[in-house]
């Protein structure tokens, strides 16, 4: 499951997410970004 957070402050939008990758009971930190501009 991915955690995404969004914040609007003084007319600016900030979005961030975690870097966890899970497979079964294994947790790893991902190098690629989960949040990106499209």
N, CA, C and O atoms as a Maestro MAE file, in Angstrom:
{
 s_m_m2io_version
 :::
 2.0.0
}

f_m_ct {
 s_m_title
 :::
 protein
 m_atom[152] {
  # First column is atom index #
  i_m_mmod_type
  r_m_x_coord
  r_m_y_coord
  r_m_z_coord
  i_m_residue_number
  s_m_chain_name
  s_m_pdb_residue_name
  s_m_pdb_atom_name
  i_m_atomic_number
  :::
  1 25 0.846 -1.165 0.000 1 A "UNK " " N  " 7
  2 3 0.000 0.000 0.000 1 A "UNK " " CA " 6
  3 2 0.897 1.234 0.000 1 A "UNK " " C  " 6
  4 15 1.913 1.276 0.694 1 A "UNK " " O  " 8
  5 25 0.520 2.211 -0.765 2 A "UNK " " N  " 7
  6 3 1.280 3.450 -0.865 2 A "UNK " " CA " 6
  7 2 0.613 4.550 -0.052 2 A "UNK " " C  " 6
  8 15 -0.612 4.679 -0.056 2 A "UNK " " O  " 8
  9 25 1.417 5.335 0.641 3 A "UNK " " N  " 7
  10 3 0.919 6.485 1.385 3 A "UNK " " CA " 6
  11 2 1.245 7.746 0.581 3 A "UNK " " C  " 6
  12 15 2.415 8.031 0.323 3 A "UNK " " O  " 8
  13 25 0.212 8.502 0.185 4 A "UNK " " N  " 7
  14 3 0.370 9.751 -0.560 4 A "UNK " " CA " 6
  15 2 -0.180 10.879 0.302 4 A "UNK " " C  " 6
  16 15 -1.250 10.746 0.897 4 A "UNK " " O  " 8
  17 25 0.547 11.983 0.370 5 A "UNK " " N  " 7
  18 3 0.126 13.145 1.161 5 A "UNK " " CA " 6
  19 2 0.106 14.363 0.262 5 A "UNK " " C  " 6
  20 15 1.038 14.574 -0.515 5 A "UNK " " O  " 8
  21 25 -0.943 15.170 0.354 6 A "UNK " " N  " 7
  22 3 -1.042 16.412 -0.390 6 A "UNK " " CA " 6
  23 2 -1.295 17.568 0.552 6 A "UNK " " C  " 6
  24 15 -2.022 17.429 1.536 6 A "UNK " " O  " 8
  25 25 -0.686 18.728 0.249 7 A "UNK " " N  " 7
  26 3 -0.831 19.913 1.098 7 A "UNK " " CA " 6
  27 2 -0.938 21.141 0.205 7 A "UNK " " C  " 6
  28 15 -0.150 21.306 -0.726 7 A "UNK " " O  " 8
  29 25 -1.909 21.998 0.486 8 A "UNK " " N  " 7
  30 3 -2.031 23.283 -0.194 8 A "UNK " " CA " 6
  31 2 -1.705 24.357 0.833 8 A "UNK " " C  " 6
  32 15 -2.323 24.421 1.896 8 A "UNK " " O  " 8
  33 25 -0.716 25.213 0.503 9 A "UNK " " N  " 7
  34 3 -0.287 26.257 1.421 9 A "UNK " " CA " 6
  35 2 0.082 27.510 0.636 9 A "UNK " " C  " 6
  36 15 0.963 27.471 -0.222 9 A "UNK " " O  " 8
  37 25 -0.578 28.599 0.924 10 A "UNK " " N  " 7
  38 3 -0.315 29.894 0.275 10 A "UNK " " CA " 6
  39 2 -0.345 29.783 -1.248 10 A "UNK " " C  " 6
  40 15 0.497 30.374 -1.924 10 A "UNK " " O  " 8
  41 25 -1.296 29.039 -1.793 11 A "UNK " " N  " 7
  42 3 -1.447 28.914 -3.238 11 A "UNK " " CA " 6
  43 2 -0.520 27.912 -3.897 11 A "UNK " " C  " 6
  44 15 -0.569 27.761 -5.118 11 A "UNK " " O  " 8
  45 25 0.323 27.219 -3.143 12 A "UNK " " N  " 7
  46 3 1.217 26.189 -3.678 12 A "UNK " " CA " 6
  47 2 0.703 24.814 -3.275 12 A "UNK " " C  " 6
  48 15 0.159 24.638 -2.185 12 A "UNK " " O  " 8
  49 25 0.883 23.836 -4.170 13 A "UNK " " N  " 7
  50 3 0.478 22.463 -3.895 13 A "UNK " " CA " 6
  51 2 1.729 21.610 -3.739 13 A "UNK " " C  " 6
  52 15 2.618 21.645 -4.589 13 A "UNK " " O  " 8
  53 25 1.799 20.848 -2.658 14 A "UNK " " N  " 7
  54 3 2.919 19.953 -2.382 14 A "UNK " " CA " 6
  55 2 2.369 18.540 -2.261 14 A "UNK " " C  " 6
  56 15 1.418 18.306 -1.515 14 A "UNK " " O  " 8
  57 25 2.963 17.588 -2.993 15 A "UNK " " N  " 7
  58 3 2.534 16.194 -2.941 15 A "UNK " " CA " 6
  59 2 3.755 15.325 -2.693 15 A "UNK " " C  " 6
  60 15 4.800 15.530 -3.309 15 A "UNK " " O  " 8
  61 25 3.630 14.354 -1.793 16 A "UNK " " N  " 7
  62 3 4.735 13.445 -1.478 16 A "UNK " " CA " 6
  63 2 4.217 12.046 -1.231 16 A "UNK " " C  " 6
  64 15 3.027 11.848 -0.987 16 A "UNK " " O  " 8
  65 25 5.112 11.080 -1.293 17 A "UNK " " N  " 7
  66 3 4.735 9.693 -1.047 17 A "UNK " " CA " 6
  67 2 5.881 8.923 -0.416 17 A "UNK " " C  " 6
  68 15 7.023 9.384 -0.400 17 A "UNK " " O  " 8
  69 25 5.567 7.753 0.100 18 A "UNK " " N  " 7
  70 3 6.586 6.919 0.725 18 A "UNK " " CA " 6
  71 2 7.458 6.243 -0.335 18 A "UNK " " C  " 6
  72 15 7.189 6.356 -1.531 18 A "UNK " " O  " 8
  73 25 8.489 5.550 0.102 19 A "UNK " " N  " 7
  74 3 9.400 4.873 -0.830 19 A "UNK " " CA " 6
  75 2 9.449 3.366 -0.581 19 A "UNK " " C  " 6
  76 15 10.405 2.702 -0.981 19 A "UNK " " O  " 8
  77 25 8.421 2.826 0.081 20 A "UNK " " N  " 7
  78 3 8.420 1.404 0.424 20 A "UNK " " CA " 6
  79 2 7.911 0.554 -0.735 20 A "UNK " " C  " 6
  80 15 6.993 0.943 -1.456 20 A "UNK " " O  " 8
  81 25 8.520 -0.602 -0.896 21 A "UNK " " N  " 7
  82 3 8.055 -1.625 -1.813 21 A "UNK " " CA " 6
  83 2 7.876 -2.911 -1.028 21 A "UNK " " C  " 6
  84 15 8.794 -3.335 -0.325 21 A "UNK " " O  " 8
  85 25 6.712 -3.540 -1.134 22 A "UNK " " N  " 7
  86 3 6.410 -4.717 -0.328 22 A "UNK " " CA " 6
  87 2 6.083 -5.893 -1.242 22 A "UNK " " C  " 6
  88 15 5.320 -5.764 -2.200 22 A "UNK " " O  " 8
  89 25 6.677 -7.041 -0.925 23 A "UNK " " N  " 7
  90 3 6.370 -8.303 -1.606 23 A "UNK " " CA " 6
  91 2 6.256 -9.370 -0.527 23 A "UNK " " C  " 6
  92 15 7.261 -9.792 0.045 23 A "UNK " " O  " 8
  93 25 5.046 -9.801 -0.253 24 A "UNK " " N  " 7
  94 3 4.843 -10.766 0.837 24 A "UNK " " CA " 6
  95 2 5.185 -10.116 2.169 24 A "UNK " " C  " 6
  96 15 4.588 -9.109 2.549 24 A "UNK " " O  " 8
  97 25 6.157 -10.702 2.882 25 A "UNK " " N  " 7
  98 3 6.608 -10.139 4.160 25 A "UNK " " CA " 6
  99 2 7.893 -9.344 4.018 25 A "UNK " " C  " 6
  100 15 8.465 -8.918 5.021 25 A "UNK " " O  " 8
  101 25 8.361 -9.135 2.788 26 A "UNK " " N  " 7
  102 3 9.616 -8.432 2.533 26 A "UNK " " CA " 6
  103 2 9.351 -6.960 2.221 26 A "UNK " " C  " 6
  104 15 8.499 -6.637 1.394 26 A "UNK " " O  " 8
  105 25 10.089 -6.069 2.893 27 A "UNK " " N  " 7
  106 3 9.963 -4.631 2.684 27 A "UNK " " CA " 6
  107 2 11.289 -4.093 2.176 27 A "UNK " " C  " 6
  108 15 12.329 -4.340 2.786 27 A "UNK " " O  " 8
  109 25 11.268 -3.365 1.073 28 A "UNK " " N  " 7
  110 3 12.473 -2.730 0.539 28 A "UNK " " CA " 6
  111 2 12.177 -1.268 0.237 28 A "UNK " " C  " 6
  112 15 11.022 -0.897 0.025 28 A "UNK " " O  " 8
  113 25 13.208 -0.446 0.216 29 A "UNK " " N  " 7
  114 3 13.065 0.959 -0.154 29 A "UNK " " CA " 6
  115 2 13.336 1.093 -1.642 29 A "UNK " " C  " 6
  116 15 14.373 0.650 -2.136 29 A "UNK " " O  " 8
  117 25 12.410 1.701 -2.343 30 A "UNK " " N  " 7
  118 3 12.509 1.855 -3.794 30 A "UNK " " CA " 6
  119 2 13.361 3.074 -4.130 30 A "UNK " " C  " 6
  120 15 13.344 4.071 -3.407 30 A "UNK " " O  " 8
  121 25 14.110 2.987 -5.237 31 A "UNK " " N  " 7
  122 3 14.907 4.119 -5.710 31 A "UNK " " CA " 6
  123 2 14.094 4.999 -6.657 31 A "UNK " " C  " 6
  124 15 14.359 6.197 -6.760 31 A "UNK " " O  " 8
  125 25 13.100 4.419 -7.355 32 A "UNK " " N  " 7
  126 3 12.283 5.201 -8.286 32 A "UNK " " CA " 6
  127 2 11.181 5.934 -7.528 32 A "UNK " " C  " 6
  128 15 10.840 5.568 -6.404 32 A "UNK " " O  " 8
  129 25 10.638 6.954 -8.143 33 A "UNK " " N  " 7
  130 3 9.613 7.774 -7.493 33 A "UNK " " CA " 6
  131 2 8.228 7.204 -7.723 33 A "UNK " " C  " 6
  132 15 7.913 6.735 -8.816 33 A "UNK " " O  " 8
  133 25 7.403 7.246 -6.692 34 A "UNK " " N  " 7
  134 3 6.020 6.822 -6.807 34 A "UNK " " CA " 6
  135 2 5.112 7.991 -7.177 34 A "UNK " " C  " 6
  136 15 4.041 7.778 -7.744 34 A "UNK " " O  " 8
  137 25 5.513 9.199 -6.871 35 A "UNK " " N  " 7
  138 3 4.747 10.402 -7.186 35 A "UNK " " CA " 6
  139 2 5.510 11.126 -8.287 35 A "UNK " " C  " 6
  140 15 6.708 11.384 -8.164 35 A "UNK " " O  " 8
  141 25 4.802 11.449 -9.362 36 A "UNK " " N  " 7
  142 3 5.467 12.100 -10.500 36 A "UNK " " CA " 6
  143 2 4.476 13.039 -11.200 36 A "UNK " " C  " 6
  144 15 3.263 12.935 -11.015 36 A "UNK " " O  " 8
  145 25 5.012 13.940 -11.994 37 A "UNK " " N  " 7
  146 3 4.185 14.871 -12.764 37 A "UNK " " CA " 6
  147 2 3.869 14.234 -14.100 37 A "UNK " " C  " 6
  148 15 4.763 13.742 -14.788 37 A "UNK " " O  " 8
  149 25 2.583 14.241 -14.471 38 A "UNK " " N  " 7
  150 3 2.154 13.620 -15.723 38 A "UNK " " CA " 6
  151 2 1.605 14.674 -16.654 38 A "UNK " " C  " 6
  152 15 1.187 14.358 -17.768 38 A "UNK " " O  " 8
  :::
 }
 m_bond[151] {
  # First column is bond index #
  i_m_from
  i_m_to
  i_m_order
  :::
  1 1 2 1
  2 2 3 1
  3 3 4 2
  4 3 5 1
  5 5 6 1
  6 6 7 1
  7 7 8 2
  8 7 9 1
  9 9 10 1
  10 10 11 1
  11 11 12 2
  12 11 13 1
  13 13 14 1
  14 14 15 1
  15 15 16 2
  16 15 17 1
  17 17 18 1
  18 18 19 1
  19 19 20 2
  20 19 21 1
  21 21 22 1
  22 22 23 1
  23 23 24 2
  24 23 25 1
  25 25 26 1
  26 26 27 1
  27 27 28 2
  28 27 29 1
  29 29 30 1
  30 30 31 1
  31 31 32 2
  32 31 33 1
  33 33 34 1
  34 34 35 1
  35 35 36 2
  36 35 37 1
  37 37 38 1
  38 38 39 1
  39 39 40 2
  40 39 41 1
  41 41 42 1
  42 42 43 1
  43 43 44 2
  44 43 45 1
  45 45 46 1
  46 46 47 1
  47 47 48 2
  48 47 49 1
  49 49 50 1
  50 50 51 1
  51 51 52 2
  52 51 53 1
  53 53 54 1
  54 54 55 1
  55 55 56 2
  56 55 57 1
  57 57 58 1
  58 58 59 1
  59 59 60 2
  60 59 61 1
  61 61 62 1
  62 62 63 1
  63 63 64 2
  64 63 65 1
  65 65 66 1
  66 66 67 1
  67 67 68 2
  68 67 69 1
  69 69 70 1
  70 70 71 1
  71 71 72 2
  72 71 73 1
  73 73 74 1
  74 74 75 1
  75 75 76 2
  76 75 77 1
  77 77 78 1
  78 78 79 1
  79 79 80 2
  80 79 81 1
  81 81 82 1
  82 82 83 1
  83 83 84 2
  84 83 85 1
  85 85 86 1
  86 86 87 1
  87 87 88 2
  88 87 89 1
  89 89 90 1
  90 90 91 1
  91 91 92 2
  92 91 93 1
  93 93 94 1
  94 94 95 1
  95 95 96 2
  96 95 97 1
  97 97 98 1
  98 98 99 1
  99 99 100 2
  100 99 101 1
  101 101 102 1
  102 102 103 1
  103 103 104 2
  104 103 105 1
  105 105 106 1
  106 106 107 1
  107 107 108 2
  108 107 109 1
  109 109 110 1
  110 110 111 1
  111 111 112 2
  112 111 113 1
  113 113 114 1
  114 114 115 1
  115 115 116 2
  116 115 117 1
  117 117 118 1
  118 118 119 1
  119 119 120 2
  120 119 121 1
  121 121 122 1
  122 122 123 1
  123 123 124 2
  124 123 125 1
  125 125 126 1
  126 126 127 1
  127 127 128 2
  128 127 129 1
  129 129 130 1
  130 130 131 1
  131 131 132 2
  132 131 133 1
  133 133 134 1
  134 134 135 1
  135 135 136 2
  136 135 137 1
  137 137 138 1
  138 138 139 1
  139 139 140 2
  140 139 141 1
  141 141 142 1
  142 142 143 1
  143 143 144 2
  144 143 145 1
  145 145 146 1
  146 146 147 1
  147 147 148 2
  148 147 149 1
  149 149 150 1
  150 150 151 1
  151 151 152 2
  :::
 }
}
